Amino acid sequence: MTQSIIEFQNLSKTFGKTKAVDNLSLSIAPGKIIGLLGPNGSGKSTLFKLINGLLEPTKGQVLIEGKAPSIESKKIISYLPERTYLNDWMKIRDILNFFHDFYEDFDLAKAKDMLKVLGLDEHHALKTLSKGNKEKVQLILVMSRKAKVYLLDEPIGGVDPAARDFILETILSNYQEDATMIISTHLISDIEKVFDEVILLQSGSVYDYDSVDSIREKTGKSVDELFREVFKC
């Protein structure tokens, strides 16, 4: 039996009276690309923060390779948050060197290759870049690590439609094939072709968790069509 890379055990997270995650239990096997899907407020970003140890559960627990989030788990998780977190005054080159010093698994040569592929100059400061190009820099940082788990929160949300396939190809060609990748997105039709499995979240609980092939077989719908039907959007 394959050991879970990530496990949620009766996991809940509340903010006042709001239940962001509600008694969620789930095991995620390694080596899959998984879509984490749900409407706004369904708990996607909260779940990512709980996996990263940026939030503490109200009840239950998150386990990474059988252990609670810690400094050790951060060494195997590469996380792309939804919002830009880098300092605008820094040059791309300085950011790459910082990550190279900070993370043992950061591949500087790969990062520089990805810069060239995505048409970015390492001598430019972040403040000179468009929102989409800033997101490309963050993506490069995340995908240049040799991690066991990649968590991508809306990786193509700020990228123009013409660049989305290019960005997806960059993601797929640079992640470790035996790793687990979880991608949160609202742009399902653009990205569902890369998913092995999807987790559908509704009000902090799992509405469904299944392989893409199984969902299509049992519903006769694409993931995007099912999402629109369930969440009326």
C-alpha positions as CSV (number, residue, x, y, z in Angstrom):
1,M,0.0,0.0,0.0
2,T,1.4,3.4,-1.0
3,Q,2.0,5.7,2.0
4,S,0.3,9.0,1.9
5,I,2.5,12.1,1.3
6,I,-0.2,14.3,2.8
7,E,-3.0,13.4,5.2
8,F,-5.8,15.4,6.8
9,Q,-7.3,13.9,9.9
10,N,-10.7,15.5,11.0
11,L,-9.1,18.8,10.1
12,S,-11.0,22.0,10.9
13,K,-10.0,25.7,10.8
14,T,-12.3,28.4,12.0
15,F,-12.0,32.2,12.0
16,G,-14.5,33.4,14.5
17,K,-17.8,31.9,13.4
18,T,-16.6,31.1,9.9
19,K,-15.5,27.5,9.2
20,A,-12.8,27.8,6.5
21,V,-12.1,24.0,6.7
22,D,-14.7,21.7,8.2
23,N,-13.8,18.3,9.6
24,L,-11.9,17.3,6.5
25,S,-10.3,13.8,6.3
26,L,-8.3,12.9,3.2
27,S,-5.2,11.0,2.1
28,I,-3.1,12.1,-0.9
29,A,-0.7,9.6,-2.5
30,P,2.6,10.7,-4.0
31,G,3.3,11.1,-7.7
32,K,0.0,12.8,-8.7
33,I,-1.0,16.1,-10.2
34,I,-4.1,17.1,-8.3
35,G,-6.6,20.0,-8.9
36,L,-7.8,21.6,-5.7
37,L,-11.1,23.2,-6.9
38,G,-13.9,25.1,-5.3
39,P,-15.6,28.5,-5.3
40,N,-14.3,31.5,-3.4
41,G,-14.4,30.8,0.3
42,S,-14.3,27.1,0.0
43,G,-11.1,26.7,1.9
44,K,-8.4,26.2,-0.8
45,S,-5.9,28.8,0.3
46,T,-6.5,28.0,4.0
47,L,-5.7,24.4,3.3
48,F,-2.4,25.3,1.6
49,K,-1.5,27.5,4.6
50,L,-2.3,24.6,7.0
51,I,-0.1,22.2,5.0
52,N,2.7,24.8,5.1
53,G,2.3,25.4,8.9
54,L,1.4,29.0,8.3
55,L,-1.8,28.4,10.2
56,E,-2.6,26.1,13.1
57,P,-5.6,23.8,12.9
58,T,-8.5,24.5,15.2
59,K,-9.1,20.8,15.4
60,G,-7.6,17.7,13.9
61,Q,-4.2,17.6,12.2
62,V,-2.2,17.7,8.9
63,L,0.5,15.2,8.4
64,I,3.3,15.4,5.9
65,E,5.0,12.0,5.5
66,G,3.3,11.1,8.7
67,K,4.5,14.1,10.7
68,A,3.1,17.5,11.6
69,P,4.2,20.5,9.6
70,S,7.6,21.7,10.7
71,I,10.9,23.1,9.6
72,E,11.6,19.6,8.2
73,S,8.4,19.5,6.1
74,K,9.2,23.0,4.7
75,K,12.4,21.4,3.2
76,I,10.2,19.2,0.9
77,I,7.4,21.6,0.1
78,S,7.7,24.2,-2.6
79,Y,4.8,26.7,-2.3
80,L,3.5,29.3,-4.7
81,P,1.0,31.6,-2.8
82,E,-1.7,33.5,-4.6
83,R,-0.2,36.9,-3.8
84,T,3.2,38.2,-4.6
85,Y,5.4,38.2,-1.5
86,L,8.8,39.4,-3.0
87,N,10.3,42.8,-2.4
88,D,9.8,45.2,-5.4
89,W,13.3,46.7,-5.0
90,M,15.1,43.4,-5.5
91,K,16.5,42.4,-8.8
92,I,15.6,39.0,-10.2
93,R,19.3,37.9,-10.0
94,D,19.4,38.7,-6.2
95,I,16.2,36.8,-5.6
96,L,17.6,33.7,-7.3
97,N,20.8,33.9,-5.3
98,F,18.8,34.3,-2.1
99,F,16.8,31.2,-2.8
100,H,19.9,29.3,-3.8
101,D,21.5,30.1,-0.4
102,F,18.3,29.4,1.5
103,Y,17.1,26.1,0.0
104,E,19.5,23.2,-0.5
105,D,17.4,21.8,-3.3
106,F,17.3,25.0,-5.3
107,D,18.7,24.5,-8.8
108,L,20.2,27.9,-9.9
109,A,21.1,26.7,-13.4
110,K,17.5,25.5,-14.0
111,A,16.2,28.8,-12.7
112,K,18.3,30.8,-15.1
113,D,17.3,28.5,-18.0
114,M,13.6,29.1,-17.1
115,L,14.2,32.9,-17.1
116,K,15.5,32.7,-20.7
117,V,12.6,30.5,-21.8
118,L,10.0,32.9,-20.2
119,G,11.8,35.9,-21.7
120,L,12.9,37.5,-18.4
121,D,16.1,39.4,-17.7
122,E,17.8,38.6,-14.4
123,H,19.2,42.2,-14.1
124,H,15.7,43.7,-14.0
125,A,14.2,44.8,-10.7
126,L,10.7,43.4,-9.8
127,K,9.3,46.9,-9.7
128,T,9.9,47.2,-13.4
129,L,7.9,44.1,-14.2
130,S,4.2,43.6,-15.0
131,K,2.0,41.7,-12.6
132,G,2.1,38.7,-14.9
133,N,5.9,38.7,-15.1
134,K,6.2,39.0,-11.4
135,E,4.1,35.8,-11.1
136,K,6.4,34.2,-13.6
137,V,9.4,35.0,-11.4
138,Q,7.6,33.4,-8.4
139,L,6.8,30.4,-10.5
140,I,10.4,30.0,-11.5
141,L,11.5,30.1,-7.8
142,V,9.0,27.4,-6.9
143,M,9.7,25.1,-9.9
144,S,13.5,25.3,-9.5
145,R,13.3,23.4,-6.3
146,K,13.6,19.6,-6.3
147,A,10.7,19.2,-3.9
148,K,8.5,16.3,-3.0
149,V,5.4,18.5,-2.8
150,Y,4.5,21.5,-5.0
151,L,1.6,23.7,-3.9
152,L,0.5,26.2,-6.6
153,D,-2.2,28.7,-5.6
154,E,-3.7,30.2,-8.9
155,P,-0.4,29.9,-10.9
156,I,-2.0,31.2,-14.1
157,G,-4.5,33.6,-12.6
158,G,-2.5,36.7,-13.5
159,V,-1.1,35.5,-16.8
160,D,-2.7,36.5,-20.2
161,P,-4.6,33.7,-22.0
162,A,-2.0,33.4,-24.8
163,A,0.7,32.6,-22.2
164,R,-1.3,30.0,-20.2
165,D,-0.3,26.9,-22.2
166,F,3.3,28.1,-22.2
167,I,3.2,28.5,-18.4
168,L,1.6,25.0,-17.9
169,E,4.2,23.4,-20.1
170,T,6.9,25.2,-18.0
171,I,5.3,23.7,-14.8
172,L,5.0,20.2,-16.2
173,S,8.5,20.1,-17.7
174,N,10.2,21.3,-14.5
175,Y,8.6,19.4,-11.6
176,Q,9.9,16.1,-10.2
177,E,7.9,13.3,-11.8
178,D,7.7,11.3,-8.5
179,A,6.5,14.4,-6.6
180,T,3.0,15.5,-5.7
181,M,1.7,18.7,-7.2
182,I,-1.5,20.3,-6.0
183,I,-2.8,23.2,-8.1
184,S,-5.6,25.5,-7.1
185,T,-7.3,27.3,-9.9
186,H,-10.5,28.9,-11.1
187,L,-9.4,28.5,-14.8
188,I,-10.4,24.8,-14.9
189,S,-11.0,24.5,-18.6
190,D,-7.4,25.8,-19.3
191,I,-5.7,23.4,-16.9
192,E,-7.8,20.2,-16.3
193,K,-6.0,18.4,-19.0
194,V,-2.9,18.1,-16.7
195,F,-4.8,16.7,-13.7
196,D,-4.6,13.1,-12.6
197,E,-7.1,13.7,-9.8
198,V,-9.3,16.5,-8.5
199,I,-10.5,17.5,-5.0
200,L,-13.8,19.5,-5.1
201,L,-14.2,21.6,-2.0
202,Q,-17.5,23.0,-0.9
203,S,-17.7,25.2,2.3
204,G,-14.5,23.7,3.7
205,S,-15.6,20.1,3.1
206,V,-14.8,17.5,0.4
207,Y,-17.6,17.4,-2.1
208,D,-15.7,14.8,-4.2
209,Y,-12.2,13.4,-4.6
210,D,-11.6,11.2,-7.6
211,S,-9.5,10.7,-10.7
212,V,-10.3,12.8,-13.7
213,D,-11.1,9.7,-15.8
214,S,-13.5,8.4,-13.2
215,I,-15.3,11.7,-12.9
216,R,-15.7,11.9,-16.7
217,E,-16.9,8.3,-16.8
218,K,-19.5,8.5,-14.0
219,T,-20.8,12.0,-14.8
220,G,-20.4,12.2,-18.6
221,K,-19.0,15.6,-18.1
222,S,-15.6,17.4,-18.1
223,V,-14.3,18.6,-14.7
224,D,-15.1,22.2,-15.8
225,E,-18.7,21.2,-16.7
226,L,-19.2,19.4,-13.4
227,F,-17.7,22.3,-11.5
228,R,-20.1,24.7,-13.1
229,E,-23.1,22.5,-12.5
230,V,-22.3,21.9,-8.8
231,F,-21.3,25.4,-7.9
232,K,-23.7,27.2,-10.4
233,C,-21.1,29.3,-12.0
